Amino acid sequence: MVGTRNHSSNSSAFAIRSGGHTPFAGAANINNGVTIDLRAMDSVNVSSDQTITSVGAGSIWKNIYEELQLMNLTVLGARVAGLGVGGLITGGGISFFAPEKGFACDNVVNMEIVLANGQIVEANSHQNSDLFRALKGGSNNFGVVTRFDLQTFPHGNFWGGFIFYPGSTVPQQLKAFENYMDPKNFDPYAEMFCASGYDGATQSFLVANGIYYTKPIANPPVFQPFTAIQPKLGSTMRISNIVDFVTEEESQQAVNSRLWNSTVNSIESVAGIKHFIIFQRVPAALPGNSLGLHPSKGPLVLCLLSITWNSAADDDLVNHVAKTLIDNIERATKAVKLFGNFKYLNYAANFQNPIGSYGQKSVKNLQRVSKMYDPTGVFQTGVPGGFKLFTPQLT
Ligand SMILES: Cc1cc2nc3c(=O)[nH]c(=O)nc-3n(C[C@H](O)[C@H](O)[C@H](O)COP(=O)(O)OP(=O)(O)OC[C@H]3O[C@@H](n4cnc5c(N)ncnc54)[C@H](O)[C@@H]3O)c2cc1C
């Protein structure tokens, strides 16, 4: 199938960039081609009835939250300040509101897209509805999204922050996380991730939990199994606003490090190494997107392996260890029949196949929509970066 969709020459190849946070090279930039950098498209406009916020596809979430906060409003977006709108939404999008409201893409009411033939179209549940669904998980495979219209709702301060513990508390953390994931303890306002790993700077193992309750209620019962764990190394838990929380999250991320999804036990000597395994709940499975999730498949836990390091000279070693570890985790979870096939595109490494993990039905539909809106395959071969729809794994 790829053969029938050959782009005439790669000299016209291009990349689409919003916030540029994809951790691997080539997804949002390109050598010997043109990068369409959307960062100047950063408008934020709220409708007069305050129910819809229209954002340029190159906006970053912190700026959007800042504008909305002035009106005590918010939208579903990233938990980290500097992430872009375009990549986060077209890949799904996990927000502080994920357990209650699903993925950020589920809360988009309309998108404006430039198609391969240059036509500018709107996609929503009435107009180009198949394209609308495809773009909710289908990434850069259909066009350049230039504007997103986001459902907007009143929201004020809430409880959140980080709690740090020594690595020795991991068994207690896992027990508490199991309790959090138990459907009978489900609380739609409780979003968190539990990160444990090795920090090369301090040569120590530690746990860092990001905990958020989207109401101004401190230490609700759903999080008490975590807050009761001792000893603690520190805590920033407080009632505050979303801009404060996303800024704090950004400060916890390594800047200008090499970032990869992985974890290891044999790379402690790698310069600048931080390697963490992070557990978080997969957002509520709502209809209308292309992610292939269904409530009957859940509740699911996302396992994100996150490594940062300093030098390109260590890439091969870290990548090898990452792949090995992922294989081992998959094998172990399959052996106990707890493997879930879903791979979150926005967290996936470039050797993984997140679109394939949406399932045959969704993949076939994405391919059909691609042929309808982009019959010559401009976004398949002319935009080589990111995760494509007609790879051998998918056809
Ligand atoms: C520190 C950090 C924290 C993170 N936290 C979260 C989180 O809280 N929740 C979450 O869900 N994810 C999170 N992620 C993952 C994040 O969602 C992805 O990295 C996402 O791709 C970022 O979007 P971007 O616009 O910045 O990326 P980009 O790298 O600019 O784009 C990502 C992909 O989308 C395509 N794309 C971008 N804009 C458009 C457009 N307008 N039209 C068509 N295609 C487009 C690009 O071509 C590229 O392939 C985090 C990542 C990092 C590094």
PDBQT file of the ligand as one rigid body, heavy atoms in Angstrom, charges set to zero:
ROOT
HETATM    1  C1  LIG A 401       8.257  17.211  30.079  1.00  0.00    +0.000 C 
HETATM    2  C2  LIG A 401       7.066  16.577  29.406  1.00  0.00    +0.000 A 
HETATM    3  C3  LIG A 401       5.851  16.543  30.076  1.00  0.00    +0.000 A 
HETATM    4  C4  LIG A 401       4.726  15.965  29.475  1.00  0.00    +0.000 A 
HETATM    5  N1  LIG A 401       3.519  15.979  30.131  1.00  0.00    +0.000 NA
HETATM    6  C5  LIG A 401       2.408  15.500  29.495  1.00  0.00    +0.000 A 
HETATM    7  C6  LIG A 401       1.101  15.582  30.087  1.00  0.00    +0.000 A 
HETATM    8  O1  LIG A 401       0.903  16.131  31.169  1.00  0.00    +0.000 OA
HETATM    9  N2  LIG A 401       0.059  15.059  29.406  1.00  0.00    +0.000 N 
HETATM   10  C7  LIG A 401       0.214  14.473  28.185  1.00  0.00    +0.000 A 
HETATM   11  O2  LIG A 401      -0.773  14.013  27.622  1.00  0.00    +0.000 OA
HETATM   12  N3  LIG A 401       1.414  14.396  27.599  1.00  0.00    +0.000 NA
HETATM   13  C8  LIG A 401       2.508  14.896  28.222  1.00  0.00    +0.000 A 
HETATM   14  N4  LIG A 401       3.723  14.829  27.590  1.00  0.00    +0.000 N 
HETATM   15  C9  LIG A 401       3.803  14.264  26.232  1.00  0.00    +0.000 C 
HETATM   16  C10 LIG A 401       3.325  15.329  25.220  1.00  0.00    +0.000 C 
HETATM   17  O3  LIG A 401       1.922  15.257  25.118  1.00  0.00    +0.000 OA
HETATM   18  C11 LIG A 401       3.901  15.088  23.822  1.00  0.00    +0.000 C 
HETATM   19  O4  LIG A 401       5.295  15.247  23.873  1.00  0.00    +0.000 OA
HETATM   20  C12 LIG A 401       3.249  16.020  22.788  1.00  0.00    +0.000 C 
HETATM   21  O5  LIG A 401       3.625  15.603  21.511  1.00  0.00    +0.000 OA
HETATM   22  C13 LIG A 401       3.654  17.458  23.011  1.00  0.00    +0.000 C 
HETATM   23  O6  LIG A 401       3.017  18.301  22.106  1.00  0.00    +0.000 OA
HETATM   24  P1  LIG A 401       3.857  19.410  21.339  1.00  0.00    +0.000 P 
HETATM   25  O7  LIG A 401       2.909  20.186  20.529  1.00  0.00    +0.000 OA
HETATM   26  O8  LIG A 401       4.716  20.128  22.330  1.00  0.00    +0.000 OA
HETATM   27  O9  LIG A 401       4.777  18.473  20.468  1.00  0.00    +0.000 OA
HETATM   28  P2  LIG A 401       5.404  18.562  18.985  1.00  0.00    +0.000 P 
HETATM   29  O10 LIG A 401       6.712  17.824  19.156  1.00  0.00    +0.000 OA
HETATM   30  O11 LIG A 401       5.428  19.924  18.436  1.00  0.00    +0.000 OA
HETATM   31  O12 LIG A 401       4.390  17.693  18.128  1.00  0.00    +0.000 OA
HETATM   32  C14 LIG A 401       4.155  16.330  18.389  1.00  0.00    +0.000 C 
HETATM   33  C15 LIG A 401       3.641  15.627  17.106  1.00  0.00    +0.000 C 
HETATM   34  O13 LIG A 401       2.417  16.209  16.739  1.00  0.00    +0.000 OA
HETATM   35  C16 LIG A 401       2.481  16.762  15.423  1.00  0.00    +0.000 C 
HETATM   36  N5  LIG A 401       1.781  18.054  15.449  1.00  0.00    +0.000 N 
HETATM   37  C17 LIG A 401       2.047  19.088  16.293  1.00  0.00    +0.000 A 
HETATM   38  N6  LIG A 401       1.207  20.109  16.045  1.00  0.00    +0.000 NA
HETATM   39  C18 LIG A 401       0.412  19.704  15.019  1.00  0.00    +0.000 A 
HETATM   40  C19 LIG A 401      -0.645  20.345  14.313  1.00  0.00    +0.000 A 
HETATM   41  N7  LIG A 401      -1.045  21.570  14.634  1.00  0.00    +0.000 N 
HETATM   42  N8  LIG A 401      -1.236  19.676  13.291  1.00  0.00    +0.000 NA
HETATM   43  C20 LIG A 401      -0.836  18.411  12.965  1.00  0.00    +0.000 A 
HETATM   44  N9  LIG A 401       0.164  17.758  13.625  1.00  0.00    +0.000 NA
HETATM   45  C21 LIG A 401       0.776  18.398  14.639  1.00  0.00    +0.000 A 
HETATM   46  C22 LIG A 401       3.962  16.953  15.138  1.00  0.00    +0.000 C 
HETATM   47  O14 LIG A 401       4.246  16.870  13.756  1.00  0.00    +0.000 OA
HETATM   48  C23 LIG A 401       4.606  15.830  15.931  1.00  0.00    +0.000 C 
HETATM   49  O15 LIG A 401       4.702  14.640  15.200  1.00  0.00    +0.000 OA
HETATM   50  C24 LIG A 401       4.848  15.390  28.182  1.00  0.00    +0.000 A 
HETATM   51  C25 LIG A 401       6.090  15.436  27.516  1.00  0.00    +0.000 A 
HETATM   52  C26 LIG A 401       7.179  16.028  28.098  1.00  0.00    +0.000 A 
HETATM   53  C27 LIG A 401       8.482  16.065  27.366  1.00  0.00    +0.000 C 
ENDROOT
TORSDOF 0
